[in-house]
Amino acid sequence: MSFKNFTRRAMTLAVGALAIGAATSSWAAWPTDRPIELVVGFAAGGGTDITARTVAQFLTTKTGARVVVVNKAGASGEIGLAYVAKAKPDGYTLGMTNMPGLVTLPIERLGKGQFNNGDFAYIANIVRDPSAFSVLASSKYKNLNDLIADAKARPGEITYGSTGVGTDDHLAMVLFQRLTGAKFNHIPYNGAGPLRTAVLGDQVVIGGMNLGEVMPFREKVRILGQASPDRAKLAPDVPSFKEQGVNLVFNSERGIVAPKGIPDDVKTKLTEALRDIAKDPEFQKQMSNQFTEMDYLEGDAWKARLDKQTEGFKTIWAESPWSDK
């Protein structure tokens, strides 16, 4: 082989080696100046959206990337989660989940939905927010017993708004009906923002929203009850369902997922960033100001809890006619 050919071959091998090296180390450079999308499956203004926007601010600081919230509302959050499930697993598309929709939507769609639980890499759950029933401050209903008595006297006539079929707000109503024998007229919305507008505009009688979603509007609504086991620390004057004789404990959990197949080092960086955020006193303060409770649980432990909850929801679904959809 001539020196010229040897040199050419050596240069080719060197370039190839550099290319391989660049490919294997490309993830180590994540994130770049390309923005990270944090997808929310509901309209702006609801609890999931507000939590996501706060997380995005802190995640921007922790990762050095620009994190932007993208609202893809519709189908009770399915459109947003499906978008994440089908995205390229490169760390630039994340989803803010809302339980129980993350596990109940595939159950409800009978395996024909746009995603399933195996389509995601589970990074961490961050907060929880108890379900609550709210009415206008001028409403004749002073407590849950007033509501139950009237609903039984007029079955199916009282309107109940939720953030969509299969969401925690919808399931809270279904379970409430099973426990009390009351019957409501279910009206789904595309998020807590539109639902809150409907409640304040007297377009729907009861707003099934999380406690954190209605507390900022406390002077305009009456919260009949919230579904924590006891009175919530962030709203000690709001009675629980249990103390009013309805044994219902239910809440929304909000966390971060990525598409399945995300590189291990990117997942590690995201996990470390969210772990630091959850420990940050300023972040905890902002969550408290939003009337949401910290409930940090990451990775396999979070997925295991979701799997356990999935089995419970399968039982509920199998035993329920769901005629109110």
ROGU-182963 format. One record per residue (C-alpha): residue number from 1; x, y, z. Coordinates in steps of 0.5 Angstrom, whole numbers, plus 500, padded with zeros to 3 digits. Each point is the difference from the previous one (the first is absolute). Example, Ala and Ser with C-alpha at 12.3 -4.5 7.8 and 13.67 -1.06 7.14 Angstrom:
<pt><i>1</i><px>525</px><py>491</py><pz>516</pz></pt>
<pt><i>2</i><px>502</px><py>507</py><pz>498</pz></pt>
***
This chain:
<pt><i>1</i><px>500</px><py>500</py><pz>500</pz></pt>
<pt><i>2</i><px>503</px><py>507</py><pz>498</pz></pt>
<pt><i>3</i><px>501</px><py>505</py><pz>505</pz></pt>
<pt><i>4</i><px>495</px><py>504</py><pz>497</pz></pt>
<pt><i>5</i><px>494</px><py>495</py><pz>500</pz></pt>
<pt><i>6</i><px>502</px><py>498</py><pz>507</pz></pt>
<pt><i>7</i><px>500</px><py>507</py><pz>502</pz></pt>
<pt><i>8</i><px>493</px><py>501</py><pz>497</pz></pt>
<pt><i>9</i><px>498</px><py>493</py><pz>504</pz></pt>
<pt><i>10</i><px>502</px><py>503</py><pz>506</pz></pt>
<pt><i>11</i><px>496</px><py>506</py><pz>500</pz></pt>
<pt><i>12</i><px>494</px><py>497</py><pz>498</pz></pt>
<pt><i>13</i><px>501</px><py>495</py><pz>506</pz></pt>
<pt><i>14</i><px>501</px><py>506</py><pz>504</pz></pt>
<pt><i>15</i><px>494</px><py>504</py><pz>498</pz></pt>
<pt><i>16</i><px>496</px><py>494</py><pz>501</pz></pt>
<pt><i>17</i><px>502</px><py>499</py><pz>507</pz></pt>
<pt><i>18</i><px>499</px><py>507</py><pz>501</pz></pt>
<pt><i>19</i><px>493</px><py>499</py><pz>498</pz></pt>
<pt><i>20</i><px>499</px><py>494</py><pz>504</pz></pt>
<pt><i>21</i><px>502</px><py>504</py><pz>506</pz></pt>
<pt><i>22</i><px>496</px><py>506</py><pz>498</pz></pt>
<pt><i>23</i><px>494</px><py>495</py><pz>500</pz></pt>
<pt><i>24</i><px>501</px><py>497</py><pz>507</pz></pt>
<pt><i>25</i><px>502</px><py>506</py><pz>503</pz></pt>
<pt><i>26</i><px>494</px><py>504</py><pz>497</pz></pt>
<pt><i>27</i><px>495</px><py>499</py><pz>506</pz></pt>
<pt><i>28</i><px>505</px><py>502</py><pz>505</pz></pt>
<pt><i>29</i><px>499</px><py>507</py><pz>497</pz></pt>
<pt><i>30</i><px>493</px><py>500</py><pz>501</pz></pt>
<pt><i>31</i><px>497</px><py>505</py><pz>501</pz></pt>
<pt><i>32</i><px>502</px><py>505</py><pz>494</pz></pt>
<pt><i>33</i><px>497</px><py>507</py><pz>498</pz></pt>
<pt><i>34</i><px>494</px><py>496</py><pz>498</pz></pt>
<pt><i>35</i><px>494</px><py>501</py><pz>504</pz></pt>
<pt><i>36</i><px>497</px><py>494</py><pz>504</pz></pt>
<pt><i>37</i><px>492</px><py>499</py><pz>499</pz></pt>
<pt><i>38</i><px>496</px><py>499</py><pz>507</pz></pt>
<pt><i>39</i><px>494</px><py>498</py><pz>497</pz></pt>
<pt><i>40</i><px>493</px><py>501</py><pz>504</pz></pt>
<pt><i>41</i><px>494</px><py>496</py><pz>497</pz></pt>
<pt><i>42</i><px>495</px><py>505</py><pz>503</pz></pt>
<pt><i>43</i><px>498</px><py>507</py><pz>499</pz></pt>
<pt><i>44</i><px>504</px><py>506</py><pz>503</pz></pt>
<pt><i>45</i><px>498</px><py>502</py><pz>507</pz></pt>
<pt><i>46</i><px>499</px><py>494</py><pz>503</pz></pt>
<pt><i>47</i><px>504</px><py>496</py><pz>506</pz></pt>
<pt><i>48</i><px>504</px><py>496</py><pz>495</pz></pt>
<pt><i>49</i><px>502</px><py>506</py><pz>496</pz></pt>
<pt><i>50</i><px>502</px><py>504</py><pz>506</pz></pt>
<pt><i>51</i><px>504</px><py>495</py><pz>503</pz></pt>
<pt><i>52</i><px>503</px><py>499</py><pz>493</pz></pt>
<pt><i>53</i><px>502</px><py>507</py><pz>499</pz></pt>
<pt><i>54</i><px>503</px><py>500</py><pz>507</pz></pt>
<pt><i>55</i><px>504</px><py>494</py><pz>499</pz></pt>
<pt><i>56</i><px>502</px><py>503</py><pz>493</pz></pt>
<pt><i>57</i><px>503</px><py>506</py><pz>503</pz></pt>
<pt><i>58</i><px>505</px><py>496</py><pz>505</pz></pt>
<pt><i>59</i><px>501</px><py>495</py><pz>495</pz></pt>
<pt><i>60</i><px>503</px><py>505</py><pz>495</pz></pt>
<pt><i>61</i><px>505</px><py>502</py><pz>506</pz></pt>
<pt><i>62</i><px>502</px><py>493</py><pz>502</pz></pt>
<pt><i>63</i><px>501</px><py>498</py><pz>493</pz></pt>
<pt><i>64</i><px>502</px><py>506</py><pz>496</pz></pt>
<pt><i>65</i><px>495</px><py>499</py><pz>495</pz></pt>
<pt><i>66</i><px>494</px><py>504</py><pz>498</pz></pt>
<pt><i>67</i><px>494</px><py>496</py><pz>502</pz></pt>
<pt><i>68</i><px>494</px><py>502</py><pz>497</pz></pt>
<pt><i>69</i><px>493</px><py>498</py><pz>502</pz></pt>
<pt><i>70</i><px>495</px><py>497</py><pz>494</pz></pt>
<pt><i>71</i><px>493</px><py>499</py><pz>501</pz></pt>
<pt><i>72</i><px>497</px><py>495</py><pz>496</pz></pt>
<pt><i>73</i><px>493</px><py>499</py><pz>503</pz></pt>
<pt><i>74</i><px>495</px><py>495</py><pz>498</pz></pt>
<pt><i>75</i><px>497</px><py>493</py><pz>502</pz></pt>
<pt><i>76</i><px>501</px><py>501</py><pz>507</pz></pt>
<pt><i>77</i><px>507</px><py>501</py><pz>499</pz></pt>
<pt><i>78</i><px>501</px><py>494</py><pz>495</pz></pt>
<pt><i>79</i><px>503</px><py>505</py><pz>495</pz></pt>
<pt><i>80</i><px>505</px><py>502</py><pz>504</pz></pt>
<pt><i>81</i><px>503</px><py>494</py><pz>502</pz></pt>
<pt><i>82</i><px>499</px><py>496</py><pz>494</pz></pt>
<pt><i>83</i><px>504</px><py>506</py><pz>497</pz></pt>
<pt><i>84</i><px>506</px><py>499</py><pz>505</pz></pt>
<pt><i>85</i><px>499</px><py>492</py><pz>499</pz></pt>
<pt><i>86</i><px>502</px><py>501</py><pz>492</pz></pt>
<pt><i>87</i><px>505</px><py>505</py><pz>501</pz></pt>
<pt><i>88</i><px>507</px><py>499</py><pz>499</pz></pt>
<pt><i>89</i><px>504</px><py>497</py><pz>506</pz></pt>
<pt><i>90</i><px>505</px><py>505</py><pz>500</pz></pt>
<pt><i>91</i><px>499</px><py>504</py><pz>507</pz></pt>
<pt><i>92</i><px>496</px><py>506</py><pz>496</pz></pt>
<pt><i>93</i><px>493</px><py>498</py><pz>501</pz></pt>
<pt><i>94</i><px>497</px><py>499</py><pz>507</pz></pt>
<pt><i>95</i><px>493</px><py>499</py><pz>503</pz></pt>
<pt><i>96</i><px>497</px><py>503</py><pz>506</pz></pt>
<pt><i>97</i><px>496</px><py>494</py><pz>502</pz></pt>
<pt><i>98</i><px>493</px><py>500</py><pz>504</pz></pt>
<pt><i>99</i><px>498</px><py>494</py><pz>504</pz></pt>
<pt><i>100</i><px>496</px><py>496</py><pz>499</pz></pt>
<pt><i>101</i><px>499</px><py>502</py><pz>493</pz></pt>
<pt><i>102</i><px>507</px><py>497</py><pz>498</pz></pt>
<pt><i>103</i><px>497</px><py>493</py><pz>502</pz></pt>
<pt><i>104</i><px>493</px><py>501</py><pz>499</pz></pt>
<pt><i>105</i><px>500</px><py>502</py><pz>493</pz></pt>
<pt><i>106</i><px>503</px><py>494</py><pz>497</pz></pt>
<pt><i>107</i><px>495</px><py>496</py><pz>505</pz></pt>
<pt><i>108</i><px>494</px><py>504</py><pz>497</pz></pt>
<pt><i>109</i><px>502</px><py>500</py><pz>493</pz></pt>
<pt><i>110</i><px>500</px><py>492</py><pz>501</pz></pt>
<pt><i>111</i><px>507</px><py>499</py><pz>497</pz></pt>
<pt><i>112</i><px>498</px><py>505</py><pz>494</pz></pt>
<pt><i>113</i><px>503</px><py>506</py><pz>502</pz></pt>
<pt><i>114</i><px>505</px><py>504</py><pz>498</pz></pt>
<pt><i>115</i><px>505</px><py>498</py><pz>505</pz></pt>
<pt><i>116</i><px>501</px><py>495</py><pz>505</pz></pt>
<pt><i>117</i><px>504</px><py>500</py><pz>507</pz></pt>
<pt><i>118</i><px>506</px><py>497</py><pz>497</pz></pt>
<pt><i>119</i><px>501</px><py>505</py><pz>495</pz></pt>
<pt><i>120</i><px>504</px><py>505</py><pz>505</pz></pt>
<pt><i>121</i><px>506</px><py>500</py><pz>504</pz></pt>
<pt><i>122</i><px>498</px><py>502</py><pz>507</pz></pt>
<pt><i>123</i><px>504</px><py>506</py><pz>503</pz></pt>
<pt><i>124</i><px>497</px><py>502</py><pz>506</pz></pt>
<pt><i>125</i><px>493</px><py>502</py><pz>503</pz></pt>
<pt><i>126</i><px>501</px><py>507</py><pz>504</pz></pt>
<pt><i>127</i><px>493</px><py>502</py><pz>503</pz></pt>
<pt><i>128</i><px>493</px><py>498</py><pz>502</pz></pt>
<pt><i>129</i><px>494</px><py>504</py><pz>500</pz></pt>
<pt><i>130</i><px>493</px><py>497</py><pz>503</pz></pt>
<pt><i>131</i><px>494</px><py>500</py><pz>497</pz></pt>
<pt><i>132</i><px>495</px><py>505</py><pz>502</pz></pt>
<pt><i>133</i><px>492</px><py>502</py><pz>498</pz></pt>
<pt><i>134</i><px>499</px><py>508</py><pz>500</pz></pt>
<pt><i>135</i><px>494</px><py>504</py><pz>498</pz></pt>
<pt><i>136</i><px>499</px><py>507</py><pz>500</pz></pt>
<pt><i>137</i><px>500</px><py>504</py><pz>506</pz></pt>
<pt><i>138</i><px>493</px><py>502</py><pz>500</pz></pt>
<pt><i>139</i><px>498</px><py>493</py><pz>499</pz></pt>
<pt><i>140</i><px>494</px><py>497</py><pz>504</pz></pt>
<pt><i>141</i><px>505</px><py>494</py><pz>502</pz></pt>
<pt><i>142</i><px>504</px><py>501</py><pz>506</pz></pt>
<pt><i>143</i><px>503</px><py>493</py><pz>501</pz></pt>
<pt><i>144</i><px>500</px><py>493</py><pz>497</pz></pt>
<pt><i>145</i><px>494</px><py>498</py><pz>503</pz></pt>
<pt><i>146</i><px>496</px><py>506</py><pz>497</pz></pt>
<pt><i>147</i><px>502</px><py>497</py><pz>493</pz></pt>
<pt><i>148</i><px>499</px><py>493</py><pz>501</pz></pt>
<pt><i>149</i><px>493</px><py>501</py><pz>503</pz></pt>
<pt><i>150</i><px>498</px><py>505</py><pz>494</pz></pt>
<pt><i>151</i><px>503</px><py>495</py><pz>495</pz></pt>
<pt><i>152</i><px>496</px><py>494</py><pz>502</pz></pt>
<pt><i>153</i><px>494</px><py>504</py><pz>500</pz></pt>
<pt><i>154</i><px>502</px><py>502</py><pz>493</pz></pt>
<pt><i>155</i><px>504</px><py>494</py><pz>497</pz></pt>
<pt><i>156</i><px>504</px><py>502</py><pz>494</pz></pt>
<pt><i>157</i><px>498</px><py>508</py><pz>500</pz></pt>
<pt><i>158</i><px>506</px><py>503</py><pz>503</pz></pt>
<pt><i>159</i><px>505</px><py>501</py><pz>496</pz></pt>
<pt><i>160</i><px>507</px><py>498</py><pz>502</pz></pt>
<pt><i>161</i><px>506</px><py>503</py><pz>496</pz></pt>
<pt><i>162</i><px>507</px><py>496</py><pz>499</pz></pt>
<pt><i>163</i><px>506</px><py>501</py><pz>496</pz></pt>
<pt><i>164</i><px>499</px><py>494</py><pz>496</pz></pt>
<pt><i>165</i><px>497</px><py>493</py><pz>500</pz></pt>
<pt><i>166</i><px>505</px><py>495</py><pz>504</pz></pt>
<pt><i>167</i><px>504</px><py>506</py><pz>503</pz></pt>
<pt><i>168</i><px>500</px><py>500</py><pz>508</pz></pt>
<pt><i>169</i><px>494</px><py>505</py><pz>500</pz></pt>
<pt><i>170</i><px>496</px><py>496</py><pz>496</pz></pt>
<pt><i>171</i><px>502</px><py>494</py><pz>504</pz></pt>
<pt><i>172</i><px>499</px><py>503</py><pz>507</pz></pt>
<pt><i>173</i><px>492</px><py>502</py><pz>497</pz></pt>
<pt><i>174</i><px>499</px><py>492</py><pz>498</pz></pt>
<pt><i>175</i><px>503</px><py>498</py><pz>507</pz></pt>
<pt><i>176</i><px>496</px><py>505</py><pz>504</pz></pt>
<pt><i>177</i><px>494</px><py>498</py><pz>496</pz></pt>
<pt><i>178</i><px>501</px><py>492</py><pz>502</pz></pt>
<pt><i>179</i><px>501</px><py>502</py><pz>507</pz></pt>
<pt><i>180</i><px>494</px><py>505</py><pz>501</pz></pt>
<pt><i>181</i><px>495</px><py>498</py><pz>495</pz></pt>
<pt><i>182</i><px>500</px><py>507</py><pz>497</pz></pt>
<pt><i>183</i><px>499</px><py>500</py><pz>493</pz></pt>
<pt><i>184</i><px>503</px><py>506</py><pz>496</pz></pt>
<pt><i>185</i><px>500</px><py>503</py><pz>493</pz></pt>
<pt><i>186</i><px>508</px><py>499</py><pz>498</pz></pt>
<pt><i>187</i><px>502</px><py>506</py><pz>495</pz></pt>
<pt><i>188</i><px>508</px><py>499</py><pz>498</pz></pt>
<pt><i>189</i><px>504</px><py>506</py><pz>498</pz></pt>
<pt><i>190</i><px>507</px><py>500</py><pz>497</pz></pt>
<pt><i>191</i><px>504</px><py>503</py><pz>507</pz></pt>
<pt><i>192</i><px>499</px><py>503</py><pz>506</pz></pt>
<pt><i>193</i><px>500</px><py>507</py><pz>497</pz></pt>
<pt><i>194</i><px>494</px><py>499</py><pz>496</pz></pt>
<pt><i>195</i><px>496</px><py>497</py><pz>505</pz></pt>
<pt><i>196</i><px>502</px><py>505</py><pz>505</pz></pt>
<pt><i>197</i><px>497</px><py>505</py><pz>496</pz></pt>
<pt><i>198</i><px>494</px><py>496</py><pz>499</pz></pt>
<pt><i>199</i><px>499</px><py>500</py><pz>507</pz></pt>
<pt><i>200</i><px>501</px><py>507</py><pz>501</pz></pt>
<pt><i>201</i><px>495</px><py>501</py><pz>495</pz></pt>
<pt><i>202</i><px>495</px><py>496</py><pz>503</pz></pt>
<pt><i>203</i><px>500</px><py>495</py><pz>494</pz></pt>
<pt><i>204</i><px>501</px><py>494</py><pz>504</pz></pt>
<pt><i>205</i><px>498</px><py>499</py><pz>507</pz></pt>
<pt><i>206</i><px>506</px><py>496</py><pz>503</pz></pt>
<pt><i>207</i><px>507</px><py>501</py><pz>498</pz></pt>
<pt><i>208</i><px>504</px><py>493</py><pz>501</pz></pt>
<pt><i>209</i><px>507</px><py>504</py><pz>500</pz></pt>
<pt><i>210</i><px>506</px><py>498</py><pz>505</pz></pt>
<pt><i>211</i><px>501</px><py>504</py><pz>506</pz></pt>
<pt><i>212</i><px>505</px><py>504</py><pz>498</pz></pt>
<pt><i>213</i><px>497</px><py>502</py><pz>493</pz></pt>
<pt><i>214</i><px>494</px><py>504</py><pz>504</pz></pt>
<pt><i>215</i><px>503</px><py>503</py><pz>506</pz></pt>
<pt><i>216</i><px>503</px><py>506</py><pz>497</pz></pt>
<pt><i>217</i><px>493</px><py>501</py><pz>498</pz></pt>
<pt><i>218</i><px>497</px><py>499</py><pz>507</pz></pt>
<pt><i>219</i><px>496</px><py>506</py><pz>501</pz></pt>
<pt><i>220</i><px>496</px><py>499</py><pz>494</pz></pt>
<pt><i>221</i><px>499</px><py>492</py><pz>501</pz></pt>
<pt><i>222</i><px>498</px><py>496</py><pz>506</pz></pt>
<pt><i>223</i><px>504</px><py>493</py><pz>501</pz></pt>
<pt><i>224</i><px>495</px><py>495</py><pz>502</pz></pt>
<pt><i>225</i><px>505</px><py>495</py><pz>502</pz></pt>
<pt><i>226</i><px>507</px><py>497</py><pz>498</pz></pt>
<pt><i>227</i><px>502</px><py>493</py><pz>499</pz></pt>
<pt><i>228</i><px>506</px><py>500</py><pz>505</pz></pt>
<pt><i>229</i><px>500</px><py>495</py><pz>505</pz></pt>
<pt><i>230</i><px>500</px><py>506</py><pz>505</pz></pt>
<pt><i>231</i><px>500</px><py>507</py><pz>500</pz></pt>
<pt><i>232</i><px>505</px><py>503</py><pz>495</pz></pt>
<pt><i>233</i><px>506</px><py>504</py><pz>503</pz></pt>
<pt><i>234</i><px>499</px><py>505</py><pz>495</pz></pt>
<pt><i>235</i><px>493</px><py>501</py><pz>501</pz></pt>
<pt><i>236</i><px>498</px><py>498</py><pz>507</pz></pt>
<pt><i>237</i><px>493</px><py>503</py><pz>500</pz></pt>
<pt><i>238</i><px>498</px><py>496</py><pz>494</pz></pt>
<pt><i>239</i><px>496</px><py>494</py><pz>503</pz></pt>
<pt><i>240</i><px>502</px><py>493</py><pz>497</pz></pt>
<pt><i>241</i><px>495</px><py>495</py><pz>497</pz></pt>
<pt><i>242</i><px>502</px><py>495</py><pz>505</pz></pt>
<pt><i>243</i><px>498</px><py>505</py><pz>506</pz></pt>
<pt><i>244</i><px>493</px><py>501</py><pz>496</pz></pt>
<pt><i>245</i><px>499</px><py>492</py><pz>500</pz></pt>
<pt><i>246</i><px>502</px><py>499</py><pz>493</pz></pt>
<pt><i>247</i><px>506</px><py>495</py><pz>500</pz></pt>
<pt><i>248</i><px>503</px><py>503</py><pz>494</pz></pt>
<pt><i>249</i><px>508</px><py>501</py><pz>499</pz></pt>
<pt><i>250</i><px>502</px><py>502</py><pz>494</pz></pt>
<pt><i>251</i><px>505</px><py>505</py><pz>497</pz></pt>
<pt><i>252</i><px>504</px><py>502</py><pz>493</pz></pt>
<pt><i>253</i><px>508</px><py>498</py><pz>500</pz></pt>
<pt><i>254</i><px>504</px><py>504</py><pz>495</pz></pt>
<pt><i>255</i><px>507</px><py>498</py><pz>498</pz></pt>
<pt><i>256</i><px>504</px><py>500</py><pz>494</pz></pt>
<pt><i>257</i><px>501</px><py>494</py><pz>494</pz></pt>
<pt><i>258</i><px>504</px><py>500</py><pz>494</pz></pt>
<pt><i>259</i><px>499</px><py>495</py><pz>494</pz></pt>
<pt><i>260</i><px>503</px><py>493</py><pz>501</pz></pt>
<pt><i>261</i><px>507</px><py>499</py><pz>498</pz></pt>
<pt><i>262</i><px>503</px><py>506</py><pz>502</pz></pt>
<pt><i>263</i><px>507</px><py>500</py><pz>501</pz></pt>
<pt><i>264</i><px>502</px><py>497</py><pz>507</pz></pt>
<pt><i>265</i><px>505</px><py>506</py><pz>501</pz></pt>
<pt><i>266</i><px>495</px><py>505</py><pz>498</pz></pt>
<pt><i>267</i><px>495</px><py>497</py><pz>505</pz></pt>
<pt><i>268</i><px>505</px><py>500</py><pz>505</pz></pt>
<pt><i>269</i><px>501</px><py>508</py><pz>499</pz></pt>
<pt><i>270</i><px>492</px><py>501</py><pz>500</pz></pt>
<pt><i>271</i><px>499</px><py>496</py><pz>507</pz></pt>
<pt><i>272</i><px>506</px><py>504</py><pz>503</pz></pt>
<pt><i>273</i><px>497</px><py>506</py><pz>498</pz></pt>
<pt><i>274</i><px>493</px><py>499</py><pz>502</pz></pt>
<pt><i>275</i><px>503</px><py>497</py><pz>507</pz></pt>
<pt><i>276</i><px>504</px><py>507</py><pz>501</pz></pt>
<pt><i>277</i><px>493</px><py>503</py><pz>498</pz></pt>
<pt><i>278</i><px>496</px><py>497</py><pz>505</pz></pt>
<pt><i>279</i><px>505</px><py>501</py><pz>506</pz></pt>
<pt><i>280</i><px>500</px><py>508</py><pz>498</pz></pt>
<pt><i>281</i><px>497</px><py>504</py><pz>505</pz></pt>
<pt><i>282</i><px>498</px><py>505</py><pz>495</pz></pt>
<pt><i>283</i><px>496</px><py>495</py><pz>496</pz></pt>
<pt><i>284</i><px>497</px><py>497</py><pz>506</pz></pt>
<pt><i>285</i><px>498</px><py>507</py><pz>502</pz></pt>
<pt><i>286</i><px>497</px><py>501</py><pz>493</pz></pt>
<pt><i>287</i><px>496</px><py>493</py><pz>500</pz></pt>
<pt><i>288</i><px>497</px><py>502</py><pz>507</pz></pt>
<pt><i>289</i><px>498</px><py>507</py><pz>497</pz></pt>
<pt><i>290</i><px>496</px><py>496</py><pz>495</pz></pt>
<pt><i>291</i><px>497</px><py>495</py><pz>505</pz></pt>
<pt><i>292</i><px>503</px><py>494</py><pz>498</pz></pt>
<pt><i>293</i><px>504</px><py>495</py><pz>504</pz></pt>
<pt><i>294</i><px>507</px><py>497</py><pz>499</pz></pt>
<pt><i>295</i><px>500</px><py>493</py><pz>498</pz></pt>
<pt><i>296</i><px>506</px><py>498</py><pz>497</pz></pt>
<pt><i>297</i><px>501</px><py>493</py><pz>498</pz></pt>
<pt><i>298</i><px>505</px><py>498</py><pz>494</pz></pt>
<pt><i>299</i><px>502</px><py>495</py><pz>495</pz></pt>
<pt><i>300</i><px>498</px><py>493</py><pz>502</pz></pt>
<pt><i>301</i><px>497</px><py>501</py><pz>506</pz></pt>
<pt><i>302</i><px>495</px><py>505</py><pz>497</pz></pt>
<pt><i>303</i><px>498</px><py>495</py><pz>494</pz></pt>
<pt><i>304</i><px>499</px><py>495</py><pz>505</pz></pt>
<pt><i>305</i><px>495</px><py>504</py><pz>504</pz></pt>
<pt><i>306</i><px>497</px><py>501</py><pz>493</pz></pt>
<pt><i>307</i><px>499</px><py>493</py><pz>499</pz></pt>
<pt><i>308</i><px>497</px><py>499</py><pz>506</pz></pt>
<pt><i>309</i><px>495</px><py>505</py><pz>499</pz></pt>
<pt><i>310</i><px>499</px><py>498</py><pz>493</pz></pt>
<pt><i>311</i><px>497</px><py>493</py><pz>503</pz></pt>
<pt><i>312</i><px>495</px><py>504</py><pz>504</pz></pt>
<pt><i>313</i><px>498</px><py>504</py><pz>495</pz></pt>
<pt><i>314</i><px>499</px><py>494</py><pz>495</pz></pt>
<pt><i>315</i><px>495</px><py>497</py><pz>506</pz></pt>
<pt><i>316</i><px>496</px><py>506</py><pz>500</pz></pt>
<pt><i>317</i><px>499</px><py>501</py><pz>493</pz></pt>
<pt><i>318</i><px>498</px><py>492</py><pz>499</pz></pt>
<pt><i>319</i><px>495</px><py>501</py><pz>506</pz></pt>
<pt><i>320</i><px>497</px><py>507</py><pz>497</pz></pt>
<pt><i>321</i><px>495</px><py>501</py><pz>494</pz></pt>
<pt><i>322</i><px>503</px><py>507</py><pz>499</pz></pt>
<pt><i>323</i><px>493</px><py>502</py><pz>497</pz></pt>
<pt><i>324</i><px>502</px><py>507</py><pz>502</pz></pt>
<pt><i>325</i><px>505</px><py>501</py><pz>495</pz></pt>
***
